[in-house]
Amino acid sequence: MAKSEPAAICKLRKRAEGGDAGAQYALGCRYYEGNGVARDYGEALKWYRLAAAQGHNSGLCDVGYCYRNGHGVKQDFAAAIPFYRQAANQGCPTGAYWLAHAYEHGEGVPPDLDKAREWYRIAVSRGDADAAEALRKLG
């Protein structure tokens, strides 16, 4: 911990280091956005992975997102898929959305518009507005 680190970050880091998945995810977000700490995608990914290892849906999605976009890791669409799938299978609308998006665009999986529609519908049923728009465009 840096001497100049804000008290809120120090408290969050202590909880994250203690194994709190929500705090791990929140600390990852801080690093990803550069909020209270220097932006560091590698450090963000580290904390997202720790949260994801505990089944934290947003952590799972953001690990996938980092792989998809090459943030903190070499871009690898296929590596993103298991994270999106686990989150989606746990009921996460965002995981279902990104899994559908992958099938629609052939990112890490063979393109399959039927599977894309299926996952978009699941995401919509869970309240994801972006999925509704994507499904409408797919027809």
C-alpha positions in Angstrom: 0.0 0.0 0.0 1.4 3.4 -1.0 1.7 6.1 1.7 -0.4 8.4 -0.4 -3.2 5.9 -0.9 -6.6 7.4 0.2 -8.1 5.9 3.4 -11.1 4.5 1.5 -8.7 2.5 -0.8 -6.7 1.3 2.2 -9.9 0.0 3.8 -11.1 -1.6 0.5 -7.7 -3.2 -0.1 -7.7 -4.7 3.4 -11.2 -6.3 2.8 -10.1 -7.5 -0.6 -6.9 -9.0 0.7 -9.0 -10.7 3.4 -10.9 -12.5 0.6 -14.1 -10.5 0.3 -15.2 -11.1 -3.3 -17.2 -7.8 -3.4 -14.2 -5.8 -2.2 -12.0 -7.6 -4.7 -14.3 -6.7 -7.5 -14.6 -3.1 -6.3 -10.9 -2.7 -6.0 -10.5 -4.1 -9.5 -13.0 -1.5 -10.7 -11.0 1.2 -9.0 -7.8 0.1 -10.9 -9.7 -0.3 -14.2 -11.1 3.2 -14.0 -8.2 4.9 -12.2 -10.5 6.0 -9.4 -8.4 6.7 -6.3 -5.5 4.8 -7.7 -3.5 4.9 -10.9 -5.2 3.2 -13.8 -3.7 -0.3 -14.1 -5.5 -2.9 -16.2 -3.2 -5.6 -15.1 -3.9 -4.9 -11.4 -7.6 -4.6 -12.2 -7.6 -8.0 -13.9 -5.8 -9.5 -10.8 -8.6 -8.4 -8.5 -11.3 -9.3 -11.0 -9.9 -12.8 -11.2 -9.9 -13.2 -7.5 -13.5 -12.2 -7.3 -14.4 -14.5 -10.3 -12.7 -17.4 -8.6 -15.4 -17.1 -5.9 -18.1 -17.0 -8.5 -18.7 -13.2 -8.3 -20.8 -12.5 -11.5 -19.5 -9.1 -12.2 -15.9 -10.3 -11.6 -16.5 -13.1 -14.1 -17.9 -10.7 -16.7 -15.1 -8.3 -16.3 -12.4 -10.9 -16.6 -14.1 -11.9 -19.8 -14.3 -8.2 -20.9 -10.6 -7.8 -20.2 -9.8 -10.8 -22.4 -12.2 -9.5 -25.1 -10.6 -6.1 -25.2 -7.0 -6.9 -24.4 -7.0 -4.9 -21.1 -4.2 -6.2 -18.8 -3.8 -9.3 -20.9 -3.3 -10.2 -24.6 -6.7 -10.0 -26.4 -8.2 -13.5 -26.6 -11.8 -13.8 -27.5 -11.9 -17.6 -26.8 -10.5 -17.1 -23.2 -13.4 -14.7 -22.5 -16.1 -17.3 -23.2 -15.9 -19.5 -20.1 -16.2 -16.4 -17.9 -19.2 -15.1 -19.7 -20.8 -18.6 -19.8 -20.3 -19.2 -16.0 -21.8 -15.8 -15.2 -24.7 -16.4 -17.6 -25.3 -19.8 -16.1 -25.4 -18.3 -12.7 -28.2 -15.9 -13.8 -26.2 -12.8 -14.7 -27.8 -10.8 -17.5 -24.5 -9.2 -18.5 -22.9 -12.6 -18.9 -25.8 -13.7 -21.1 -25.5 -10.5 -23.2 -21.8 -10.9 -23.8 -22.1 -14.6 -24.6 -24.9 -13.7 -27.2 -22.7 -11.0 -28.6 -19.8 -13.5 -29.0 -22.1 -15.9 -30.9 -23.4 -13.1 -33.0 -20.0 -11.9 -34.1 -18.0 -15.1 -33.9 -15.8 -13.8 -31.1 -14.1 -16.9 -29.6 -16.9 -19.2 -30.8 -18.2 -20.1 -34.2 -20.8 -17.6 -35.3 -24.3 -18.9 -34.5 -27.2 -16.5 -34.8 -29.6 -19.0 -33.3 -27.5 -19.3 -30.1 -27.0 -15.5 -30.2 -30.8 -15.0 -30.2 -31.2 -17.6 -27.5 -28.7 -15.8 -25.2 -30.0 -12.4 -26.0 -33.5 -13.6 -25.1 -32.2 -14.9 -21.8 -30.5 -11.6 -21.1 -33.7 -9.7 -22.0 -35.7 -11.9 -19.6 -33.2 -10.9 -16.9 -33.6 -7.2 -17.6 -30.7 -6.3 -19.9 -31.9 -3.4 -22.2 -28.9 -3.6 -24.4 -29.8 -7.2 -25.2 -33.3 -6.2 -26.2 -31.9 -3.7 -28.7 -29.4 -6.3 -30.1 -32.2 -8.9 -30.4 -34.4 -6.4 -32.3 -31.5 -5.7 -34.7 -30.9 -9.4 -35.2 -34.6 -10.0 -36.0 
